[in-house]
Amino acid sequence: MESHDIRWDNYFYPGTNVLKNKLGITDADELQQVEADITFSKLTELYINPIEGNFDATHYRDIHRYLFEDIYPFAGEFRNVDMRKDFYFVTNSEIEASLDTVLNEMHQDFLKCQCYRDYVIFLAEFYYDILTVHPFREGNGRTTREFLREFVDKYMKDYKLKWSKMDKEQLNMGVKYGYVGKSLIEIEIAKGLVSRREELSSGSR
């Protein structure tokens, strides 16, 4: 057995496709449900008390750790194996440098944004770029969405990012084909990037 296979298997209970977890759950469906319940509760808490940070790799890892620390022993730790879904993500040896590069570019590109359309394009681009680094074994999507939601809350004072208004399947399709263009992601981001003033008005009714 190759060393990569050994490292990959270390994430799972022997003979299963169930990730080792702090709760000792060995049924895949049960783990998926419990994980969803816990992370939903954590994300709700973050709406009130977001993770403080500079929107760098450390901040990104801190969000992942907070969301998954009650479930997985690898919470906040970069994966030590290579992965692919519809395409290969960066190799595990390249994660740290790749994520730093993406997040540095994110800060620089944000300074160029002048209008709503710029913000939509910006968020679609970096949603895709961060996910294609795919730093963690599990939980990349939720971590990235919360990371960008907090970024909008801090720096885009006129807007809020509401992922619940977007179609998850279309977002996933947009990431799958993002190498040829980000239009599908942009369409969904435009649904979810809403006026903070309108949100406040609707909430007071």
Backbone hydrogen bonds, N-H to C=O, Kabsch-Sander energy under -0.5 kcal/mol:
donor,donor_aa,acceptor,acceptor_aa,energy
6,I,2,E,-1.8
7,R,3,S,-2.3
8,W,4,H,-2.5
9,D,5,D,-2.7
10,N,6,I,-1.4
11,Y,8,W,-1.5
12,F,9,D,-1.8
13,Y,18,V,-2.3
16,T,13,Y,-2.0
19,L,17,N,-0.5
20,K,11,Y,-3.0
22,K,71,I,-3.5
24,G,21,N,-1.2
28,A,26,T,-0.5
31,L,27,D,-2.5
32,Q,28,A,-2.3
33,Q,29,D,-2.0
34,V,30,E,-2.8
35,E,31,L,-2.9
36,A,32,Q,-2.1
37,D,33,Q,-2.4
38,I,34,V,-2.6
39,T,35,E,-2.6
40,F,36,A,-2.0
41,S,37,D,-1.9
42,K,38,I,-2.3
43,L,39,T,-2.8
44,T,40,F,-2.1
45,E,41,S,-1.8
46,L,42,K,-1.9
47,Y,43,L,-1.0
47,Y,44,T,-0.6
48,I,44,T,-0.6
48,I,45,E,-1.0
49,N,45,E,-2.7
60,Y,56,D,-2.3
61,R,57,A,-2.4
62,D,58,T,-2.3
63,I,59,H,-1.9
64,H,60,Y,-1.9
65,R,61,R,-2.7
66,Y,62,D,-2.2
67,L,63,I,-2.3
68,F,64,H,-2.1
69,E,65,R,-1.8
71,I,68,F,-1.9
72,Y,68,F,-2.6
75,A,72,Y,-1.3
77,E,74,F,-2.6
79,R,135,P,-3.1
85,K,87,F,-1.9
89,F,83,M,-2.1
90,V,132,T,-1.2
94,E,91,T,-1.7
95,I,91,T,-0.6
95,I,92,N,-0.7
98,S,94,E,-2.7
99,L,95,I,-3.0
100,D,96,E,-2.2
101,T,97,A,-2.2
102,V,98,S,-2.5
103,L,99,L,-2.6
104,N,100,D,-2.3
105,E,101,T,-2.3
106,M,102,V,-2.0
107,H,103,L,-1.9
108,Q,104,N,-1.9
109,D,105,E,-3.1
110,F,106,M,-2.0
111,L,107,H,-0.9
112,K,109,D,-1.5
113,C,110,F,-1.5
119,Y,115,C,-1.9
120,V,116,Y,-2.2
121,I,117,R,-2.3
122,F,118,D,-2.6
123,L,119,Y,-2.7
124,A,120,V,-2.4
125,E,121,I,-2.4
126,F,122,F,-2.1
127,Y,123,L,-2.1
128,Y,124,A,-2.0
129,D,125,E,-2.5
130,I,126,F,-2.2
131,L,127,Y,-1.7
132,T,128,Y,-1.9
133,V,129,D,-0.8
133,V,130,I,-0.8
134,H,130,I,-1.9
143,T,139,G,-1.8
144,T,140,N,-2.6
145,R,141,G,-2.5
146,E,142,R,-2.1
147,F,143,T,-2.5
148,L,144,T,-2.4
149,R,145,R,-2.2
150,E,146,E,-2.6
151,F,147,F,-1.8
152,V,148,L,-2.5
153,D,149,R,-2.3
154,K,150,E,-1.9
155,Y,151,F,-2.8
156,M,152,V,-2.2
157,K,155,Y,-0.9
159,Y,156,M,-2.2
160,K,194,V,-2.5
162,K,160,K,-0.7
162,K,192,G,-3.0
163,W,161,L,-0.7
165,K,162,K,-1.5
166,M,163,W,-1.9
168,K,166,M,-0.7
171,L,167,D,-2.2
172,N,168,K,-2.5
173,M,169,E,-2.2
174,G,170,Q,-2.5
175,V,171,L,-2.1
176,K,172,N,-2.4
177,Y,173,M,-2.0
178,G,175,V,-1.2
180,V,177,Y,-1.7
181,G,178,G,-0.7
186,E,182,K,-2.7
187,I,183,S,-2.3
188,E,184,L,-1.5
189,I,185,I,-2.8
190,A,186,E,-2.4
191,K,187,I,-0.9
192,G,188,E,-1.5
193,L,189,I,-2.1
194,V,160,K,-2.4
194,V,192,G,-1.2
196,R,158,D,-3.0
197,R,158,D,-0.5
199,E,195,S,-2.0
200,L,196,R,-2.3
201,S,197,R,-2.3
202,S,198,E,-2.7
203,G,199,E,-1.9
204,S,200,L,-1.0
204,S,201,S,-0.6
205,R,202,S,-0.8
